[in-house]
């Protein structure tokens, strides 16, 4: 083992120990129970099915009553934990760029009528009804992306969305706070490249770029293939040549229709890249295009004239898809202008890395059991979510230290290239070296509980699924729309 490799392992071990100590300091109430629950989540073999299984792990020295008591009555200093997440080492591109991605993932609770603050979450199903709206708790998560093919991300923030919340507005505030914490932690300094934020088609990328205009941030978002953009406002000389009869100068230029190649004109930059999975990838860029805003939806209460948010439209076309599906072109909007060929390649390659967040959500739900507990309180769900985020962060920091405890049918992994689920197998050995700041449990006599044969006569309150109409009023379902009933005929 080289001295350089020994130094990397020593630094990684010190960073894991510091984060574990800071995590314990963030647990301000029932900290011992919550910390041991997080350790049990990291050291349990196989996927997490129920919380009771975690109570049986050797790392959890308390009973299942303390486990549920910690989630129901514990407290976490979320602000301090967010600062701790922003202070650990973050992945960067080769030229020093920090690439952030935001997405929403639901914690579905369709049958939990006693759970408050549920909202309708958009999900994809199988068969003909692919788009479904199922009640649950949606969470907006912001992560830092790595370079190359990987399933690792660095989670920086998680926020539960209230019913009827504006996703773009919440994400804008969330991104602003994340960037400010990165600047305060020294992750970004004056003179460094701007932070690149990658968004999917469900976000209003031009609006978010306009609201984050005072920060060192560039926004890259996917657009629908039926969008129409406008060209820059013509100058007075161009207007006089086009309209010699005079009149009021227009505010917007000609149309750029995504579905009509005749309106595209000559692109400002073109790159062709040969890839292993997608074949030949061709990227085209058109400079200084903006959407034509109207006083509807998010811009209804905007004071003054509506802004012109100029950016670069990027069209990415690949030769083939790994799945064999139809390779439709991908449209992107970048808040920067005067894009070079290097900027063009960096944008579309960074957007492809956005799909790594899907691997993280799958690990959260299928391996770490994020959505497995049947918690009634949304506050308890928030505590469990932060414990899952803290556990995943420890796995990422301990990646150089994890041993490859592979199954007989698995292929050996390259050094420091373990998947999160395989890195989790060896964390129990690492935990024995780092130690645990949690105190030993005190012996106590269990409560007698409810007398045998008695019934619980305190019924829980039922809550409707939160829904807000366009006019701002809460939606209430009519009485005849209840399941199993039909409206009565009159007359």
N, C-alpha and C positions, 0 to 999 in steps of 0.2 A: 504494500500500500504506500503510495507516494505521500510526501509531506503536504502537497496541495490538497489531495483528497482527504487527508486527516484534518486539515484546517476547515474544509467544507463541512465535514461531519461534526466537528466541534462547534462551528458557528450555528449549524442547524439545531444541534442539541441545546445550545444556549437560548436560541430563539424560541424553541418549543417550551422550555422551562419558564422563560419570561412571560410568554403568553398565558400559560397555565396559572401562573401567579396572579397576573392581571385579571384573568377571568374569575378567579376566586374572589378577588377584591370587588368585582362588579356585582357579585351575588350578595345583596345587602340584607336579605331576610331568608331564612332557611337555606343558607348558602351551602352547608355541608350536604344536605339532601340533594340539592340541585347539582352540585359538583360531582357527587358520586353517581347521579343519574347520567350525567354527561360521560363519565368514564365507563359506565356500564354500556352505554350506547356505542362507544368506541371499541370495547373489548369483547363484546358478545359475538359468538360465532354465527355466521349466517345472517340472513335478513331478519329484521325486527318485525315480529308479528303483533305482539301486544306489549303493553307496559309492564304487565305482571312478569313476563319473561325477563325483562331487564332487572326486576327486583330479585330474581334468582341468580344473577351473575355474582361471582365472588367479589367483584369490585364494588358492588352495592351492598354495604354492610347493614343496611337498615331494612325494615319491613316495607311491604307495599303501601301501608298507610302513610309512612313518611314520604314515599314517592308521590302519591297523589296530593298529600298535604303541601309538599314543596311547589307543585304546579299550581295548586289552587290559592295558596296563601303566601307563597314566596314573592320576592321582589328582586328585580334585576335593574341595575343602573344602566339603562340602554344607551344613554349618551356617552358614558365612559367606555362601554363595550364597542360602540361605533368608532370612537377615537382609537381604541386598541386595534381594531381591524384595519384602520387606515395607516397605522404606524408600522405594521409588519411588512416584510419584503413583498413587493408586488411584481408581477410579470411585466416585462417591457419588450417592445420590438427591438430589432437590431439597431435602429437609429435613435432609440430612447423614447419612442412614443408610448404613451399610456392609452390603451383602448378600453373603453367602458361599454357595457351593453346592459340594456334594461328590458325586462320582460315581466309578464304577469302569469302566475300559475295558481290554479284554484285548489283549495282544500274543500272537496265536495262533501256536503252534509245534507243530502236530499230529504232524509227522513227525521232529521233532528228538529222537531217542532219546538222544543224547549230552548234552543240556542238562539240568542238574539244577534242582531246585526248581520244576518245572512243576506247575501245578494245573489242575483242571477248571474252565474258564471258561464261564459261561452266555452263549450267543449266540442271536441270532434268525436263522433261515434262511428260505428261500422254500419255498412248497409246503405239503404237509401237515405235515411235521416242522418246525414253526417253532422250537421250543425245542430247542436242541442244547447238549451239554456237550463242549467241544473243549479239549484240553490247550494250555496257554500260560502266560504271565506276566501276571496281572492287576495293574493299577496303580490306586491310589486317588488322585484328584487333587482339590485344593481350589482354587477360583477365586473372585475377586470379580466380581460381575455389574454390568453397566452398565444404564442406564435406556433405555427406548425400544427400537425395533426395530434390532437390531445383531447382528453375529456376532463381536464382540470380547469378550474376557474378560481378566481379570488373573490369571495363574496364580501361586499362592502356595506350593504344595507338591505333591509327588508321592512316593508310597510304593509300593513293590512288595509285594504281599501274599504271605505265605508259605503253603504248602499247609495247608489246614485252619484258616486264621486266621478269627477272629470279625470280620466286616466292621464291625459296629457298634462293637465295642471298639476296633479299630484306628482307625476314623474319629473316635471320641471323643477319643482321644489326639492324633490329628492336628489336629483342630479346636482343642483346648486349646492346643497349641503354637503354632498359627497366630495365635490371638487374643492370646496372651502376647507374641508377636513384634510384633504390630501395636501393642499398648500400649507396649512398649519403644521402638518407632520413633516414637512420638508420633502415630500415625494415629488413636488413640482416646484421649480425655482425659476426666477426671472431669467429669460434666455433659453429655457427648454422649449421643445416643440409643444404645441397646443395639445390638449387632451381630446382625443377623438371619441365621440359618442355614437354608437351604432344602434339603430332602432329598426324595428320591423314595420310592416305596412299598417299596423293598427295605431300608430302614433302620427301626429301631425308634425312632421319634421321641420318644415319652415317656421311654424309657430314656436316650437321649442327653441330653435336657433335664434329667433328674434328675442325671446324672453331671456336667453342666456348670453346675449350679446356683450355684456360687460365682463364676462369671464373668459379665460384663455381656453375656449372650447370650440371645437368644430363638430358639426352634427352631420351624420350620414344616415339616411333613412330610405327604406324601400317604398316605392310608389306603385299604385295600381296601373295596370297596362292600358286603362281607358282614360287616363288623366290628360288634361290640356294645360299647357304652360304658355306664358306670354314672353315675347322677346323684349329687349330693353326699349325704353321710351325713345322714339326717334328725336334727333336733334332738330332745331329750327330750320337748318338748311335742308335736311332730309325731308322734313314735313313740307317745306315750300316746293320742293321738286315733285313730291308725290301729290300734293293738293294745291295746284296753282290758284284755285278759286278762293283759297283762304278758309277761315273757320277756326274753331277752337282746337288747339293742339291736343292730340290724344294723350291719355295717361299711360297707356300700355301699347306695346308694339304688336306685331303680328302673332298669330297663333302657332304653337308648336304642339301638334296633335301626335300622341304616342302611336296611335294606330294608323296614321297616314304618313308614309315615308316621303310623300311629296312636300310636306311642310317642314321637314327637318333641315334642309340646307346642308352646307358644308360643316363638318365637325371640326373642332379646334384641336383635338388630340385623338390619336388612334394607337392602340397597342395590340399586339398578337402574341399570345403566350401559349406554349405547348405544355399541357398538363398530363399527368399520368392517368387520372380518373375521368377527366372531362374532355380529353382530346384538345383540340385547338380552341382557345378562349379568346374572343375578340371583344375589346372594350372600346367604346366611342364616347366622346365627351363633347357637349355643346355648352358654351359659356354664357353666363349672365341671363338665365331664364328664371322666371318667378311665377308663382300662382296669382291669379286674379282674385283678390279677396273681396268678399261681400259682407255686409253687416248682418250676418246670420251666425248662429251657433256661438263659437268662442269669441267672435268679433262683434257681438251684438252690443256690448256696453263699452266698446273702445272709443275713447275720446279723441277728437281730431280726425284728420284724414287717415285712411288705412295705409299701412306701410307697404313699401315694395321690397320684398325679401328676395334678393337676387342670389342665385347659386348656380351650380353646375349640374346638369342632367347627364347621367351616365347610363349607357345601354350595354349590357353584358350578354353576349350570345356564345354558347358553348356548342361543341360538335356533338356531344353525346352526354347522357346521364348514366351514372353507375347502376341505377335501377332499371334502365331501359325505357323510361317514360318519355313523354313528349318534352323536348328541350325548348321550352318557351323562353324568350328573352327576359332578362331581369332588368328592371328600371330602378335607378337609384338617384337620389338628390343629395348633393353635397353642398354645405353652406359656404365653402370656399369658392373663389373665382380664379380665373387664369390658371387652370389646371395644366400641369405638365404631364408628361408620360409617366414620371415617377409617382406623382400624385394619383394618377388614374389607376395604376397597378396597386398602389397602397390602399386605395379606397375599396375596390372590389374584392381584394384578398382579405381585408379586414372584415368586410361584411360576411364573407363565407365563414369566418371564425366565430360569428355570432351564434351559429348553431351549436357551439359547444355548451351553451347554457341549457340546451335541451338535455344533454347528457347529465348535467348536474341535477336538473329536476328529476330525472329518472332515478338517479342514485338516491336523492332525498326520499323519494316515495317508495321505491322498491327495495332498497337495501337498508337505509337508516330509519325507515318507518315514519316519515314526517307526518303523513296523513292517516296513520293507523289508529292513534288514540281517539276515543269517542269522548272528547272533552265537551262540557256544556258551556263553559265561560269562554268568550273570545279572548279575555286577558290571559287565561291559562294557555290558550292556543298560541298566543304571542310568546309566552315564556318558553314553551316547548319549541317553537320555531327558532328562537335565539339559541337554545341549547343545541339544536341540530346544526345551525350555522357555526357555532363555536366548535363543535366536534369536527365538522368538515374542515375548518381552518386548521385545527391541529393535525389532521391528516395531511393537508397540503404542506405544512411546515415540516412535518416528519417524513416527507417523501424520500429524501436522501438517506434516512436512517432505517427505513423499513426493509426487512428481509423478505425475499421472495419465497413465501411459503406456498408454492404452487401445488395444485392438484396433479395427480399422475397424468391426466389427459391434457393438461395445459402446457403451452409452449413456454420456454424460459423467456423472461423479459430482459430488455437491455437495462444497464444500470441507470437508476433515476428515471425510469420510464414505466413504472408500475401504474396500473389503473387504480382509481381510488378504492374500489372494493378489495383488490389484492393488497394494497398498502394497509388496509384496516386489519388484515389478519395478523400482522406482526406488531400491532400497537400494544398488545398486552405485555410483550417483552420490553418494549420501550418504556411503558408506564412504570414498570418495576424499577427502572433506573432514575426516572425523573422524580418519583415520589408523588405524594398527594398532600396538599395543604389542608384537606378536610380533617376535622377532628373525629375521634372514635365515637361511635354512638353510645349514649348512656342507657343503662338498663332501666326499664320501666315496666309497669304492669299494664297490660292492655285494658282499654275501657270495656265495660260490660256490654255495651251496644244495646240495641233494641231488644226488649224481652222476647223470648221465644213465643211464636204464635201471634204476636201483635202485627198490625199492618201500618204502613206509612200513610197517614191521613193528610199529609201536607203535599198537595199536588203542585207540581211545577207549573210555572206560567208558560203559556204557549205564545209564540211570537210568529207573526207573519213575515214572509220573505220581503226584505226591503226593496222598494222600487219607487223611483221618482219619475214623474212624467216630464215632458218637455216644458210645460207651463210652471214647473217647480213644485207642484202639489204631490203629496204621497198617493200612491196607487192603492186602492182598496178593491178587492174582488167582490162583485155582487153576490148576494146570498144564493141565487139560483145557479151560480157557477161552481158550487161546491162539488166535489167528486161524488158521483153516485146519485145526483139529483138532477132533475130536469125542470125547466121553467114551466110554470102552470099556464094553461091556455085560458084566456078570458073571453067571454062573449059566445 
